[in-house]
Amino acid sequence: MAPMLRLVLALFVMSTVVLTSSAQTCRSQTFSSNKVFSTCRDLPQLTSYLHWTYDKASGKLDIAFIHAGITSTNRWVAWAINPKNDLGRAMVGAQALVAIPQSSGSPKAYTSSIANTDTQLQEGSISYPVSGLTATYQNNEVTIFATLTLPNDTTSFVHVWQDGPLSGGTPQEHSHETSHQNSKELLDLVSGSTQASGNSRQRRRNTHGVLNAVSWGVLMPTGAIIARYLKVFKSADPAWFYLHVTCQASAYIVGVAGFGMGLKLGSDSEGVDYDTHRALGIVLFCLGTLQVFALFLRLNKDHKYRFYWNVYHHSVGYATIIISIVNIFKGFDALENYVGDRYNNWKHAYIGIIGALGGIAVFLEAYTWIIVLKRRQSENKMPHGIHGANGVNGYGSRTQQV
């Protein structure tokens, strides 16, 4: 019986440990002033906690915001409410409470209204009446205390929290890693429930990346390979042309969807500027649209201006492919800024695909040149006048265009 009792006791201790570890950390936090709040929440990012008491009738909101892990006085901490209640645009328009630890004593605490993404959290009034604004810094934790008066019948708001470096005592831009990008949520003051947008936005980033990598980065080069090499084989005519058009048209349609999603992501991400990536995306959209027009403006092979159409079509096509590959890697760099190196497998997979397409192109380049040279030798042995001006059935010239 003793072994059974020991087993039961062990299971009880383990379950107690698990339940304790899953409990809210904020419930065990206390304040030196013995102040007690009715509700608290462990915030999902940046090792932060929010305690509050809310009186809906008067709109009085007492808060204590705790941000742990501040090991230096050379950083700022802020907690803010955004009256617009828009999770997608949580930064601009936010009304912030800022604390800057001081080596000489208590942190400096002040209010700041965030008007744009270039803010340096200048001291100024905010749209809510504030009283009792103070801050403490001890045990690597910054705590901000304040009482705000909210508009009547307020039951929820979007709140954001951040930390960042100082330069000469002036707050500088915070990091754009995932934890900082997702440090926002819609908080219900009465129930304590929340709604966060981080996972949804990350899914949109992933979808944007996949759409563009598949369209501009895989289908476009594949369509070019089909057009350049399959037309050398007589049995592939005219199938190569329809395959080429299908591949490029599919790439354009999917690519436009990815382009539109990228524009939406950019508009929803204040303070996140990937100017080169965005500019190259716009260039790709324009070049891809030009190629669509090229299909409708395609001239007959014997048209006197067909040579110029060929130059236009091929120049735009190859430029699109080169810029596409460059911009996809720019996109991988942007993802790494958000989530670190978790997406290296995707990057390596794409490198493998492009390497494979490049290897196929090199092989086909050599092979088709061998075929073309053999045809030319065969044509030279034939009596003059039997073969056409452009080679046998138009396939003798390696430079014949789409």
C-alpha positions in Angstrom: 0.0 0.0 0.0 2.9 2.3 0.7 4.1 2.4 -2.9 0.6 3.3 -4.0 0.4 6.1 -1.5 3.8 7.4 -2.7 2.5 7.3 -6.3 -0.7 9.2 -5.4 1.3 11.8 -3.5 3.7 12.3 -6.4 0.8 12.8 -8.8 -0.7 15.3 -6.5 2.5 17.3 -6.2 3.0 17.2 -10.0 -0.5 18.4 -10.6 0.0 21.2 -8.1 3.2 22.3 -9.8 1.5 22.3 -13.2 -1.5 24.3 -12.0 0.7 26.8 -10.2 2.9 27.3 -13.3 -0.2 27.9 -15.4 -1.7 30.5 -13.0 -1.5 34.2 -13.8 1.8 35.7 -12.7 0.2 39.1 -12.1 -1.9 37.6 -9.2 1.2 37.1 -7.1 2.5 40.6 -7.7 2.2 43.2 -4.9 2.9 46.9 -4.6 4.9 48.7 -1.9 2.0 51.1 -1.3 -0.3 48.1 -0.6 -2.5 49.2 -3.4 -4.9 46.6 -4.7 -6.5 46.3 -8.1 -9.7 44.4 -8.9 -8.3 42.8 -12.2 -5.0 42.0 -13.6 -3.7 40.4 -16.8 -0.4 38.9 -18.0 0.2 40.6 -21.3 1.3 38.3 -24.1 4.4 40.1 -25.2 7.5 41.8 -23.7 7.1 40.3 -20.2 4.6 42.9 -19.1 1.5 43.0 -16.8 -1.5 45.2 -16.4 -3.4 45.8 -13.2 -6.6 47.9 -13.2 -9.7 48.9 -11.3 -12.5 50.5 -13.4 -15.6 52.4 -12.3 -17.8 52.5 -15.4 -20.1 55.1 -13.9 -17.4 57.7 -13.4 -15.0 56.5 -16.1 -12.2 56.4 -13.6 -9.5 53.8 -14.5 -6.8 53.1 -12.0 -3.9 51.2 -13.6 -0.5 49.8 -12.7 1.6 48.7 -15.7 4.6 46.6 -15.0 7.4 46.0 -17.6 10.1 43.5 -16.5 13.5 42.9 -18.0 14.7 46.5 -18.0 18.3 45.9 -17.0 19.5 49.4 -17.8 18.5 53.0 -17.2 19.2 53.6 -20.9 15.7 52.5 -22.0 12.2 53.9 -22.0 8.9 52.2 -21.3 5.5 53.2 -22.4 1.9 52.1 -22.1 -0.8 53.7 -24.2 -4.5 53.7 -25.1 -5.6 54.3 -28.7 -9.1 56.0 -28.8 -9.6 54.8 -32.4 -10.0 51.2 -31.3 -8.3 50.0 -34.5 -5.9 47.1 -33.8 -4.5 47.5 -37.3 -3.4 51.1 -36.6 -2.7 50.9 -32.9 0.3 53.2 -32.8 -0.7 56.5 -34.5 -3.1 58.4 -32.3 -2.2 56.5 -29.1 -2.2 58.4 -25.8 0.9 57.2 -23.9 2.1 57.1 -20.4 6.0 57.1 -20.6 8.6 56.2 -17.9 12.3 56.7 -18.2 14.5 55.2 -15.5 16.9 57.7 -13.9 20.3 56.6 -12.4 19.8 59.3 -9.7 16.4 58.1 -8.4 12.8 57.5 -9.4 11.9 57.3 -13.2 10.7 60.4 -15.0 7.0 59.8 -15.8 5.0 61.9 -18.3 2.3 61.8 -21.0 2.8 61.9 -24.7 0.4 61.9 -27.6 1.7 59.9 -30.6 0.8 61.8 -33.8 3.0 59.9 -36.3 5.4 57.0 -36.6 8.5 59.2 -36.2 7.6 60.1 -32.7 10.3 60.5 -30.0 7.7 60.5 -27.3 7.8 64.2 -26.7 6.2 65.3 -23.4 2.8 66.8 -23.9 -0.9 66.6 -22.9 -3.1 63.7 -24.0 -6.8 63.4 -24.7 -7.6 61.8 -21.3 -7.5 63.6 -17.9 -4.6 62.0 -15.9 -3.8 62.2 -12.2 -1.4 60.4 -9.9 1.1 59.6 -12.7 4.2 58.2 -11.1 6.7 55.4 -11.8 9.1 53.1 -10.0 12.2 51.2 -11.1 13.4 48.3 -9.0 14.5 44.7 -9.5 14.8 45.4 -13.3 11.0 46.3 -13.4 9.5 49.6 -14.4 6.0 50.2 -13.0 3.8 53.0 -14.1 0.8 54.1 -11.9 -1.9 56.5 -13.1 -5.6 57.3 -12.9 -7.3 58.1 -16.2 -10.8 59.4 -16.8 -12.3 57.7 -19.8 -15.4 58.9 -21.8 -18.8 57.8 -20.5 -19.8 54.2 -21.2 -16.3 53.1 -22.3 -16.1 49.3 -21.9 -13.1 48.4 -24.0 -10.1 50.0 -25.8 -7.1 49.2 -27.8 -3.9 49.4 -25.7 -0.3 49.1 -26.7 2.9 48.8 -24.7 6.6 49.2 -25.8 10.1 49.7 -24.7 13.1 51.1 -26.6 16.5 52.6 -26.4 17.5 56.1 -25.3 20.0 58.4 -27.0 21.1 61.4 -24.9 18.0 60.9 -22.8 15.7 61.0 -25.9 13.5 58.0 -26.7 14.5 56.3 -30.0 12.6 53.9 -32.2 11.7 50.6 -30.7 12.5 47.2 -32.2 10.3 45.7 -35.0 10.7 42.1 -33.8 7.5 40.0 -33.5 7.2 40.6 -29.8 7.2 44.4 -30.3 4.9 44.3 -33.4 2.3 42.2 -31.5 2.4 44.1 -28.2 -1.2 45.4 -28.6 -4.6 44.1 -28.0 -8.3 45.0 -27.6 -9.0 44.9 -23.9 -12.5 44.5 -22.4 -12.3 46.4 -19.1 -15.3 44.7 -17.6 -14.6 41.0 -18.4 -10.8 41.2 -18.8 -11.1 39.4 -22.2 -8.9 40.4 -25.1 -8.6 40.2 -28.8 -5.1 40.3 -30.4 -4.2 40.6 -34.1 -0.7 39.3 -34.2 -1.4 35.8 -35.4 -3.8 37.0 -38.1 -1.3 39.5 -39.4 1.5 36.9 -39.4 -0.8 34.6 -41.5 -1.3 37.4 -43.9 2.5 37.9 -44.1 3.0 34.2 -44.8 0.3 34.2 -47.5 1.8 37.3 -49.1 5.2 35.7 -49.2 3.9 32.4 -50.6 1.8 34.0 -53.3 4.7 36.2 -54.5 7.4 33.5 -54.3 5.2 31.0 -56.3 4.0 33.6 -58.9 6.9 36.0 -59.6 9.6 33.7 -58.3 8.7 30.3 -59.7 6.0 30.5 -62.4 7.6 33.4 -64.2 11.0 31.8 -64.7 9.3 28.5 -65.6 7.3 30.2 -68.3 10.5 31.8 -69.7 12.3 28.5 -69.8 9.3 26.9 -71.7 9.3 29.7 -74.3 13.1 29.8 -74.8 13.8 26.0 -75.0 10.7 24.0 -75.9 10.0 25.8 -79.1 13.3 24.4 -80.5 11.6 21.0 -80.6 9.3 20.7 -83.7 6.9 18.3 -81.9 6.3 21.0 -79.2 4.8 23.5 -81.6 2.4 25.2 -80.8 2.0 23.5 -77.4 5.0 25.4 -76.0 3.3 28.8 -76.8 0.1 27.9 -74.9 2.1 26.5 -72.0 4.1 29.7 -71.9 1.0 31.9 -72.0 -0.8 29.8 -69.3 2.2 29.9 -67.0 2.8 33.7 -67.3 -0.9 34.6 -67.1 -1.2 32.4 -63.9 1.9 34.1 -62.5 0.5 37.5 -63.1 -2.9 36.8 -61.6 -1.5 35.2 -58.5 1.2 37.9 -58.3 -1.3 40.7 -58.4 -3.1 39.1 -55.5 0.1 38.9 -53.5 1.0 42.5 -54.5 -2.4 43.8 -53.2 -2.0 41.9 -50.0 1.5 43.5 -49.6 0.0 47.0 -50.0 -2.6 46.2 -47.3 0.1 44.9 -44.9 2.1 48.1 -45.5 -0.8 50.3 -44.8 -1.6 48.4 -41.5 2.0 48.6 -40.2 2.8 52.1 -39.1 6.5 52.6 -38.4 7.6 49.6 -40.5 9.2 50.8 -43.7 10.6 48.4 -46.2 11.0 51.0 -49.0 13.1 48.9 -51.3 10.9 45.9 -51.0 7.8 48.0 -51.7 9.4 49.9 -54.6 10.5 46.7 -56.3 7.0 45.3 -55.8 5.5 48.3 -57.6 8.0 48.0 -60.4 7.2 44.3 -60.8 3.5 45.0 -61.0 4.1 47.6 -63.7 6.4 45.3 -65.7 4.0 42.4 -65.4 1.2 44.6 -66.6 3.3 45.6 -69.6 3.8 41.9 -70.4 0.0 41.4 -70.4 -0.3 44.2 -72.9 2.4 42.6 -75.0 0.2 39.6 -75.4 -2.6 41.7 -76.9 -0.1 43.7 -79.0 1.7 40.6 -80.4 2.6 41.0 -84.1 2.8 38.3 -86.7 6.2 36.7 -87.2 6.6 38.3 -90.7 5.5 41.8 -89.5 8.2 44.5 -90.2 8.0 45.7 -86.6 8.1 42.2 -85.1 11.8 42.6 -84.2 11.1 45.6 -82.0 8.2 43.8 -80.3 10.6 40.9 -79.6 13.1 43.2 -78.0 10.4 44.8 -75.9 8.9 41.5 -74.8 12.1 39.8 -73.9 13.7 42.8 -72.2 10.7 43.4 -70.0 10.3 39.6 -69.3 13.9 39.0 -68.2 14.0 42.2 -66.2 10.8 41.0 -64.4 12.4 37.7 -63.5 15.6 39.2 -62.2 13.8 41.8 -60.1 11.3 39.2 -58.9 14.1 37.0 -57.5 15.8 39.9 -55.8 12.6 41.1 -54.2 11.7 37.7 -52.9 15.0 37.6 -51.0 14.1 41.1 -49.7 10.9 39.7 -48.5 12.8 36.9 -46.7 14.9 39.6 -45.0 11.7 41.4 -43.9 10.3 38.2 -42.4 13.5 37.6 -40.5 13.2 41.0 -38.9 9.8 39.9 -37.6 10.3 36.3 -36.5 14.1 35.8 -36.5 15.5 32.8 -38.4 12.4 30.6 -38.2 11.8 31.0 -41.9 15.3 30.0 -43.0 13.9 26.7 -44.2 11.6 28.5 -46.6 14.5 30.6 -47.8 16.6 27.5 -48.3 13.8 25.7 -50.1 13.4 28.7 -52.5 17.1 28.7 -53.1 16.9 25.0 -54.0 14.0 25.7 -56.4 15.8 28.5 -58.2 19.0 26.5 -58.3 17.1 23.6 -59.9 15.5 25.9 -62.5 18.9 27.5 -63.2 20.4 24.0 -63.7 17.6 23.0 -66.0 18.1 26.2 -68.0 21.9 25.6 -68.4 21.3 22.0 -69.5 18.7 23.0 -72.0 20.7 25.9 -73.3 23.6 23.6 -74.2 21.3 20.9 -75.5 19.2 23.1 -77.7 22.3 24.8 -79.1 23.5 21.3 -80.1 20.2 20.7 -81.9 20.3 24.0 -83.7 23.9 23.6 -84.8 23.2 20.1 -86.2 20.2 21.5 -88.1 22.3 24.3 -89.6 24.9 21.7 -90.7 22.2 19.6 -92.2 20.7 22.7 -94.0 24.2 23.6 -95.4 24.5 20.2 -97.0 21.1 20.5 -98.7 20.9 22.0 -102.3 20.4 25.8 -102.2 16.8 26.9 -102.2 15.3 23.8 -100.5 15.3 25.1 -97.0 13.6 28.2 -95.9 15.1 31.5 -95.0 14.7 30.9 -91.3 15.8 27.2 -91.3 13.8 24.0 -91.7 10.1 24.9 -90.9 11.3 28.0 -89.1 13.2 26.1 -86.4 16.7 26.5 -87.7 17.4 29.8 -86.1 18.3 29.7 -82.3 17.2 33.4 -82.1 13.7 32.9 -83.4 11.4 34.7 -81.0 8.1 33.9 -79.4 
